[in-house]
């Protein structure tokens, strides 16, 4: 007994020693916020006119391109590229830093669109090693967090974001009390890291952002491809340190700004169970969520719409951007005017003899429309079906729907959430219900996408196999190539058999 106790104590000491450094100790905020070392270079400036994506109103903008100093790990000082846009001749504007995904670059059109829709000074930057930004962006850089997390590309991206906030602070058109960050995909990771560290941030919008790396390690998901390309697995120090020091979920309890999380219902980078896990770590009073139905990561960012049929994806780019622009602008306006951002809806379900009854509380009745939709998946989030919810009796904010299902479905094998559209541009969702032990199915990421966007030589191959009989019940004959991986799912989308 004494030997066992001694072993446990030694083990705990070893684990503690492995992470003796606090996550905040890796960030040198004095250096990050030192505006005297920015060395900002303005490459060009111009005036233009664009349409507000929300109202189609013509907006006059001043635009330009800059470079500024940031940190590149072992490379030392690096230069970061950015495009800015703001309503011409105006001041006292919110400052928005826009960060893009791993394979994307700072974009003038994006800066203009957000400047017009948010009525803000917007700086859209290229991440380290992308387009006009210096630095290195190899797969090895992404996972290079051991022994020094500062060598990791995600660290350097978040560093560049916060350095960009210095530029916004230095701009006379910007209200320094309203510094905000919006990031997509990998830029969403940098957004969340910055929000957990930098107390200047008033509002952050992580969009389809991988927030819990360990949760994203599953077959076909994004992280498994990075690890395979780098030749490491989840037990290696590089990944352990990356999860410990640079996964946004570690910073979620410390976010400084009001957070609007926007994710896709079928996002292969952040499945819904991962999103729900991160939400539980955040302050619900200053956190809102919008789940975009029938929307996944690859189609949205890469523009690989020709793969939609091959991978059963959804080209819902229009719906996603209307929610992105509209909800961000609505929440910013409410925050700026000192108003209360409406709470997220909630939804519950119970089994009845007539099916499953869903009841949603939508505390938005003072401004919302009656557009309350239940989104329900019977195949582990591969697809969702929408059901209109109706106001329940005289209750001003209670909505109801009864769905009749096959008896094989119950609360252990369905996934659902509700979405509410408010007037004029605000969408909010409930936190998704994902039963314990049920992991959302993840679409394979197209091999061409991996090659073109990430430079990964991973091209998953799929072949049609012969199955006798089809459909089958207790026995089946499957003819496939030697070494093929075969997975069999039941009607509820659960993996019931696998041949590795």
C-alpha positions as CSV (number, residue, x, y, z in Angstrom):
1,X,0.0,0.0,0.0
2,X,2.8,2.4,0.9
3,X,4.6,1.6,-2.4
4,X,1.5,2.3,-4.3
5,X,1.0,5.7,-2.6
6,X,4.7,6.6,-3.3
7,X,4.3,5.7,-7.0
8,X,1.2,7.9,-7.3
9,X,2.9,10.8,-5.6
10,X,6.0,10.5,-7.8
11,X,3.8,10.3,-10.9
12,X,1.9,13.4,-10.0
13,X,5.1,15.3,-9.4
14,X,6.4,14.3,-12.8
15,X,3.3,15.4,-14.6
16,X,3.3,18.7,-12.7
17,X,6.9,19.3,-13.6
18,X,6.2,18.8,-17.3
19,X,3.9,21.8,-17.2
20,X,5.6,23.9,-14.6
21,X,5.2,27.0,-16.7
22,X,1.9,28.8,-16.6
23,X,0.2,29.3,-20.0
24,X,0.4,33.1,-19.5
25,X,4.1,33.0,-18.8
26,X,4.9,32.3,-22.5
27,X,3.5,35.7,-23.5
28,X,5.7,38.8,-23.2
29,X,3.0,41.4,-23.1
30,X,5.5,44.3,-22.6
31,X,7.2,43.4,-25.9
32,X,3.9,42.7,-27.7
33,X,2.4,46.0,-26.8
34,X,5.5,48.1,-27.4
35,X,4.4,50.4,-30.2
36,X,7.9,52.0,-30.5
37,X,9.2,48.8,-32.2
38,X,6.4,48.5,-34.8
39,X,8.3,50.2,-37.6
40,X,5.1,50.6,-39.6
41,X,5.6,51.1,-43.4
42,X,2.6,52.3,-45.5
43,X,3.1,50.9,-49.0
44,X,0.1,52.7,-50.7
45,X,-3.2,54.4,-49.9
46,X,-6.3,55.1,-52.1
47,X,-9.9,55.9,-52.0
48,X,-12.7,53.6,-53.2
49,X,-16.4,53.1,-53.0
50,X,-17.9,49.7,-52.1
51,X,-21.4,48.3,-51.3
52,X,-22.3,47.5,-47.8
53,X,-22.9,43.7,-47.9
54,X,-25.9,44.1,-45.6
55,X,-27.7,47.1,-47.0
56,X,-26.2,47.5,-50.5
57,X,-25.6,51.2,-49.6
58,X,-22.6,52.7,-51.3
59,X,-19.8,53.5,-48.8
60,X,-16.8,55.7,-49.4
61,X,-13.6,54.0,-48.0
62,X,-10.0,54.9,-47.5
63,X,-7.8,51.9,-48.1
64,X,-4.2,50.9,-48.1
65,X,-1.5,48.3,-47.4
66,X,1.1,48.2,-44.6
67,X,3.9,46.2,-43.1
68,X,4.9,46.1,-39.4
69,X,7.3,44.2,-37.1
70,X,6.3,41.1,-35.2
71,X,7.9,37.9,-33.8
72,X,8.8,34.8,-35.7
73,X,10.2,32.4,-33.1
74,X,13.7,31.2,-33.9
75,X,13.6,33.6,-36.9
76,X,13.4,36.6,-34.6
77,X,11.8,39.8,-36.0
78,X,9.5,39.3,-39.0
79,X,7.4,41.7,-41.1
80,X,3.6,41.2,-41.2
81,X,1.5,42.4,-44.2
82,X,-2.0,43.9,-43.8
83,X,-4.6,45.7,-45.8
84,X,-6.7,48.4,-44.1
85,X,-10.0,50.0,-44.9
86,X,-12.2,52.6,-43.1
87,X,-15.1,55.0,-43.8
88,X,-13.5,58.1,-45.3
89,X,-13.2,61.1,-43.1
90,X,-14.6,59.5,-40.0
91,X,-13.1,59.0,-36.5
92,X,-14.1,57.3,-33.3
93,X,-14.4,54.0,-35.2
94,X,-14.2,50.5,-33.7
95,X,-10.9,48.9,-34.7
96,X,-11.2,45.4,-36.1
97,X,-8.3,43.0,-36.8
98,X,-9.2,40.3,-39.3
99,X,-7.2,37.0,-39.3
100,X,-7.5,34.4,-42.0
101,X,-7.1,30.6,-42.3
102,X,-3.9,28.6,-42.6
103,X,-3.9,28.6,-46.4
104,X,-5.4,32.1,-46.9
105,X,-3.9,35.6,-47.0
106,X,-4.8,39.1,-45.9
107,X,-7.5,40.4,-48.3
108,X,-8.4,43.9,-49.3
109,X,-11.9,42.9,-50.4
110,X,-12.4,41.3,-47.0
111,X,-11.2,44.5,-45.3
112,X,-13.5,46.6,-47.4
113,X,-16.5,44.4,-46.8
114,X,-16.1,44.4,-43.0
115,X,-15.3,48.1,-42.9
116,X,-18.5,48.8,-44.7
117,X,-20.8,46.4,-42.8
118,X,-19.3,47.0,-39.4
119,X,-18.7,50.8,-39.9
120,X,-15.2,50.2,-38.5
121,X,-11.5,50.6,-39.2
122,X,-10.5,47.1,-40.4
123,X,-7.0,45.7,-40.7
124,X,-6.9,42.3,-42.6
125,X,-3.5,40.7,-42.0
126,X,-1.6,37.8,-43.7
127,X,-0.4,35.2,-41.1
128,X,3.3,34.6,-40.7
129,X,4.7,32.9,-43.8
130,X,1.7,33.7,-45.9
131,X,1.6,36.1,-48.9
132,X,3.5,39.3,-48.0
133,X,4.2,38.3,-44.4
134,X,7.6,37.0,-43.4
135,X,8.1,33.8,-41.3
136,X,7.7,30.1,-41.8
137,X,4.5,28.2,-42.2
138,X,5.4,24.5,-42.6
139,X,3.5,21.7,-41.1
140,X,6.4,21.3,-38.7
141,X,6.0,24.9,-37.6
142,X,2.4,24.3,-36.8
143,X,3.2,21.5,-34.3
144,X,6.5,22.9,-33.1
145,X,5.5,23.6,-29.5
146,X,8.1,21.6,-27.6
147,X,10.2,22.5,-25.7
148,X,9.4,26.2,-26.5
149,X,5.7,27.0,-27.3
150,X,6.9,30.3,-28.8
151,X,8.3,28.4,-31.8
152,X,4.8,27.2,-32.7
153,X,3.2,28.9,-35.7
154,X,0.0,29.5,-33.7
155,X,1.9,31.4,-31.1
156,X,3.4,33.6,-33.8
157,X,0.1,34.2,-35.4
158,X,-1.6,35.3,-32.2
159,X,1.5,37.5,-31.6
160,X,1.0,39.1,-35.0
161,X,-2.7,39.7,-34.2
162,X,-1.9,41.6,-31.0
163,X,0.8,43.6,-32.7
164,X,-1.8,44.5,-35.2
165,X,-3.9,45.9,-32.4
166,X,-1.0,48.3,-31.7
167,X,-1.4,49.6,-35.2
168,X,-5.1,50.1,-34.6
169,X,-4.4,52.0,-31.4
170,X,-1.9,54.2,-33.2
171,X,-4.5,55.1,-35.9
172,X,-6.3,58.4,-35.2
173,X,-9.5,57.2,-36.7
174,X,-9.9,54.4,-34.1
175,X,-11.6,54.5,-30.7
176,X,-9.0,52.8,-28.6
177,X,-11.7,51.6,-26.2
178,X,-13.2,49.4,-28.9
179,X,-10.5,47.1,-30.2
180,X,-11.9,43.9,-31.7
181,X,-10.7,40.7,-33.4
182,X,-12.3,38.4,-35.9
183,X,-10.6,35.3,-37.2
184,X,-11.5,32.4,-39.4
185,X,-10.2,28.9,-39.0
186,X,-6.6,29.2,-37.9
187,X,-7.2,32.9,-37.6
188,X,-9.9,32.0,-35.2
189,X,-7.3,30.1,-33.1
190,X,-5.2,33.3,-33.0
191,X,-8.3,35.4,-32.2
192,X,-9.1,33.2,-29.2
193,X,-5.5,33.1,-27.9
194,X,-5.3,36.9,-28.2
195,X,-8.6,37.4,-26.4
196,X,-7.5,35.2,-23.5
197,X,-4.3,37.3,-23.1
198,X,-4.9,40.9,-24.2
199,X,-7.2,42.9,-22.0
200,X,-7.6,45.6,-24.7
201,X,-10.0,43.3,-26.7
202,X,-13.6,44.3,-26.2
203,X,-15.2,41.9,-28.8
204,X,-13.9,38.8,-30.5
205,X,-15.5,36.6,-33.2
206,X,-13.8,33.2,-33.8
207,X,-15.3,31.7,-37.0
208,X,-15.1,28.0,-37.6
209,X,-12.2,27.9,-35.3
210,X,-10.5,24.7,-34.0
211,X,-10.6,25.4,-30.3
212,X,-9.7,22.0,-28.7
213,X,-7.0,20.3,-30.6
214,X,-7.3,16.9,-28.8
215,X,-11.0,16.9,-29.6
216,X,-10.2,17.4,-33.2
217,X,-8.0,14.3,-33.5
218,X,-10.3,11.8,-35.1
219,X,-10.5,10.0,-38.4
220,X,-10.6,12.3,-41.4
221,X,-10.5,15.4,-39.2
222,X,-8.1,18.3,-39.8
223,X,-5.6,17.6,-36.9
224,X,-4.9,14.0,-37.8
225,X,-3.6,15.1,-41.2
226,X,-1.2,17.7,-39.6
227,X,0.1,15.1,-37.2
228,X,0.6,12.5,-39.9
229,X,2.4,14.9,-42.1
230,X,4.7,15.9,-39.2
231,X,5.3,12.3,-38.3
232,X,4.0,12.6,-34.7
233,X,1.0,11.4,-32.7
234,X,-1.0,12.7,-29.8
235,X,1.4,11.2,-27.2
236,X,4.4,13.1,-28.6
237,X,5.7,16.2,-26.7
238,X,5.0,18.5,-29.6
239,X,1.3,17.8,-29.6
240,X,1.0,17.6,-25.8
241,X,2.6,21.0,-25.5
242,X,0.5,22.5,-28.3
243,X,-2.7,21.3,-26.6
244,X,-1.5,22.5,-23.2
245,X,-0.2,26.0,-24.1
246,X,-1.9,26.9,-27.4
247,X,-5.3,25.3,-27.6
248,X,-8.0,28.1,-27.3
249,X,-9.9,25.9,-24.8
250,X,-7.1,26.6,-22.3
251,X,-7.8,30.3,-22.5
252,X,-11.6,30.2,-22.7
253,X,-12.1,30.9,-19.0
254,X,-10.0,34.0,-19.3
255,X,-11.5,35.7,-22.4
256,X,-11.6,39.5,-22.0
257,X,-13.9,40.5,-24.7
258,X,-17.5,39.6,-25.5
259,X,-17.3,36.4,-27.7
260,X,-19.5,35.6,-30.7
261,X,-18.6,32.0,-31.9
262,X,-19.7,31.1,-35.4
263,X,-19.3,27.5,-36.5
264,X,-20.7,25.1,-39.1
265,X,-23.0,22.3,-38.2
266,X,-20.9,19.9,-40.3
267,X,-17.5,21.5,-39.7
268,X,-14.8,18.9,-40.1
269,X,-12.3,21.2,-38.2
270,X,-14.5,21.7,-35.2
271,X,-17.2,19.1,-34.8
272,X,-20.2,20.1,-32.7
273,X,-19.2,18.1,-29.6
274,X,-15.9,20.0,-29.5
275,X,-17.9,23.3,-29.9
276,X,-20.1,22.4,-27.0
277,X,-17.1,21.4,-24.8
278,X,-15.5,24.8,-25.4
279,X,-18.7,26.7,-24.7
280,X,-19.0,25.0,-21.3
281,X,-15.6,26.6,-20.4
282,X,-16.7,30.1,-21.2
283,X,-18.6,32.8,-19.3
284,X,-22.2,32.4,-20.6
285,X,-23.0,36.0,-19.8
286,X,-20.6,37.3,-22.4
287,X,-20.7,34.5,-24.9
288,X,-23.0,33.9,-27.9
289,X,-23.1,31.2,-30.5
290,X,-24.4,30.9,-34.1
291,X,-24.3,27.5,-35.8
292,X,-24.7,27.7,-39.6
293,X,-26.7,24.7,-40.8
294,X,-25.6,22.7,-43.8
295,X,-22.2,24.3,-43.8
296,X,-18.7,22.8,-43.6
297,X,-15.2,24.1,-43.5
298,X,-13.7,23.1,-46.9
299,X,-16.4,24.4,-49.1
300,X,-16.6,27.7,-47.2
301,X,-12.9,28.6,-47.3
302,X,-11.3,26.7,-50.1
303,X,-14.0,27.3,-52.7
304,X,-13.8,23.6,-53.6
305,X,-17.5,23.5,-54.6
306,X,-16.7,21.0,-57.3
307,X,-16.1,18.5,-54.4
308,X,-19.6,19.0,-52.9
309,X,-21.0,15.9,-54.7
310,X,-18.0,13.8,-54.0
311,X,-18.0,14.4,-50.3
312,X,-21.7,15.3,-49.7
313,X,-20.7,18.8,-48.6
314,X,-22.8,21.9,-48.7
315,X,-22.0,25.1,-50.6
316,X,-23.8,27.4,-48.1
317,X,-21.3,30.3,-48.5
318,X,-24.1,32.9,-49.0
319,X,-25.9,31.8,-45.8
320,X,-22.7,31.7,-43.9
321,X,-21.5,35.2,-44.9
322,X,-25.0,36.7,-44.3
323,X,-24.8,35.4,-40.7
324,X,-21.2,36.4,-40.3
325,X,-21.7,40.0,-41.5
326,X,-25.1,40.4,-40.0
327,X,-24.7,38.9,-36.6
328,X,-21.3,40.5,-36.0
329,X,-22.6,43.9,-37.0
330,X,-25.7,43.5,-34.8
331,X,-23.8,42.4,-31.7
332,X,-21.3,45.2,-32.2
333,X,-24.0,47.7,-32.4
334,X,-25.7,46.4,-29.3
335,X,-22.5,46.5,-27.4
336,X,-21.5,49.9,-28.6
337,X,-24.9,51.4,-27.6
338,X,-24.7,49.8,-24.2
339,X,-27.6,47.6,-24.8
340,X,-28.0,44.0,-23.7
341,X,-27.2,41.4,-26.3
342,X,-30.1,38.9,-26.2
343,X,-29.4,35.6,-24.5
344,X,-28.9,32.5,-26.5
345,X,-32.0,30.3,-27.0
346,X,-32.2,27.0,-25.1
347,X,-33.9,23.8,-26.1
348,X,-34.8,20.5,-24.4
349,X,-36.4,17.3,-25.6
350,X,-38.3,14.4,-24.1
351,X,-39.6,11.1,-25.4
352,X,-43.4,10.8,-25.8
353,X,-45.7,8.2,-27.3
354,X,-46.1,10.4,-30.3
355,X,-42.3,10.9,-30.9
356,X,-39.9,13.4,-29.5
357,X,-41.2,16.7,-28.1
358,X,-38.8,19.7,-28.4
359,X,-39.4,22.9,-26.3
360,X,-37.3,26.0,-26.9
361,X,-37.0,29.1,-24.7
362,X,-36.3,32.1,-26.9
363,X,-35.8,35.1,-24.7
364,X,-35.7,37.4,-27.7
365,X,-39.4,38.1,-28.1
366,X,-39.0,41.9,-27.7
367,X,-37.2,42.1,-31.0
368,X,-37.1,38.7,-32.7
369,X,-39.3,37.4,-35.5
370,X,-41.2,34.1,-35.1
371,X,-38.5,32.4,-37.2
372,X,-37.4,29.7,-34.8
373,X,-36.0,26.6,-36.4
374,X,-35.2,23.2,-34.9
375,X,-32.3,21.5,-36.7
376,X,-32.2,17.7,-36.1
377,X,-29.7,15.1,-37.2
378,X,-30.4,11.4,-37.3
379,X,-27.0,10.4,-38.8
380,X,-24.5,11.8,-36.3
381,X,-24.4,15.4,-37.8
382,X,-23.7,14.2,-41.3
383,X,-26.9,15.9,-42.4
384,X,-29.5,18.0,-40.6
385,X,-33.2,18.4,-41.2
386,X,-35.1,21.6,-40.3
387,X,-38.4,21.8,-38.5
388,X,-40.4,24.9,-37.9
389,X,-41.1,25.6,-34.3
390,X,-44.4,27.2,-33.3
391,X,-45.2,29.6,-30.4
392,X,-46.6,27.6,-27.5
393,X,-50.0,29.1,-26.4
394,X,-49.8,32.5,-24.9
395,X,-46.2,32.2,-23.8
396,X,-44.2,35.0,-25.5
397,X,-41.0,33.1,-25.8
398,X,-41.8,29.4,-25.6
399,X,-41.7,27.4,-28.9
400,X,-42.6,23.8,-29.5
401,X,-42.3,21.1,-32.1
402,X,-43.1,17.4,-32.1
403,X,-41.1,15.1,-34.4
404,X,-42.4,11.6,-35.1
405,X,-39.4,9.3,-35.6
406,X,-38.7,5.6,-36.1
407,X,-38.6,3.8,-32.7
408,X,-34.9,3.2,-33.2
409,X,-34.2,6.8,-32.5
410,X,-34.2,8.3,-29.0
411,X,-32.2,10.9,-27.1
412,X,-29.1,8.7,-27.2
413,X,-28.6,8.9,-31.0
414,X,-29.8,12.2,-32.2
415,X,-28.1,15.7,-32.4
416,X,-30.1,18.9,-32.4
417,X,-30.0,22.6,-31.8
418,X,-32.4,25.6,-32.5
419,X,-31.6,28.7,-34.5
420,X,-33.4,32.0,-34.2
421,X,-33.4,34.8,-36.8
422,X,-33.9,38.2,-35.4
423,X,-34.7,41.5,-37.1
424,X,-33.0,42.6,-39.1
425,X,-29.6,40.7,-39.3
426,X,-29.1,38.8,-36.0
427,X,-28.9,35.0,-35.9
428,X,-28.3,33.1,-32.6
429,X,-28.3,29.3,-31.9
430,X,-28.6,27.2,-28.8
431,X,-25.6,25.2,-27.7
432,X,-25.9,21.9,-29.6
433,X,-27.1,18.8,-27.9
434,X,-24.7,15.9,-28.5
435,X,-25.3,12.7,-26.4
436,X,-22.4,11.4,-24.4
437,X,-20.4,8.9,-26.3
438,X,-21.9,9.9,-29.7
439,X,-19.2,11.6,-31.8
440,X,-20.3,13.5,-34.9
441,X,-19.2,12.0,-38.2
442,X,-16.6,14.0,-40.0
443,X,-16.4,14.2,-43.8
444,X,-13.1,13.3,-45.5
445,X,-11.1,16.4,-46.4
446,X,-10.6,16.3,-50.2
447,X,-7.0,15.3,-51.1
448,X,-6.7,18.2,-53.6
449,X,-7.7,20.6,-50.8
450,X,-4.9,19.2,-48.6
451,X,-2.4,19.4,-51.4
452,X,-3.2,22.8,-52.7
453,X,-4.0,24.6,-49.5
454,X,-1.8,22.9,-47.0
455,X,0.9,21.4,-49.2
456,X,0.2,18.0,-47.7
457,X,1.0,14.9,-49.7
458,X,-2.0,13.1,-48.2
459,X,-4.6,12.1,-50.7
460,X,-7.2,9.8,-49.2
461,X,-8.4,7.4,-51.8
462,X,-11.8,5.9,-52.0
463,X,-13.2,3.1,-54.1
464,X,-16.6,1.6,-54.8
465,X,-16.9,-1.9,-53.2
466,X,-19.2,-4.8,-54.0
467,X,-21.5,-5.7,-51.1
468,X,-23.7,-8.8,-51.2
469,X,-26.5,-8.6,-50.2
470,X,-27.4,-5.0,-50.2
471,X,-29.0,-3.9,-48.0
472,X,-27.8,-6.6,-45.5
473,X,-28.8,-7.7,-42.1
474,X,-26.9,-10.3,-40.1
475,X,-24.2,-11.2,-42.6
476,X,-22.6,-9.6,-45.6
477,X,-19.8,-10.2,-48.2
478,X,-17.6,-7.2,-49.0
479,X,-15.0,-7.3,-51.9
480,X,-12.3,-4.6,-51.6
481,X,-8.6,-4.2,-52.3
482,X,-6.1,-5.6,-49.9
483,X,-5.3,-3.2,-47.1
484,X,-8.5,-1.2,-47.4
485,X,-10.1,0.3,-44.3
486,X,-13.8,-0.7,-44.1
487,X,-16.2,1.0,-41.7
488,X,-19.8,-0.1,-41.3
489,X,-22.4,2.2,-39.8
490,X,-26.0,1.4,-38.7
491,X,-29.1,3.3,-39.7
492,X,-28.5,5.8,-36.8
493,X,-25.0,6.7,-38.1
494,X,-23.2,4.7,-35.4
495,X,-20.0,2.8,-36.2
496,X,-20.8,-0.8,-35.5
497,X,-17.9,-2.6,-37.2
498,X,-14.4,-1.7,-38.5
499,X,-11.8,-3.6,-40.5
500,X,-8.5,-1.7,-40.0
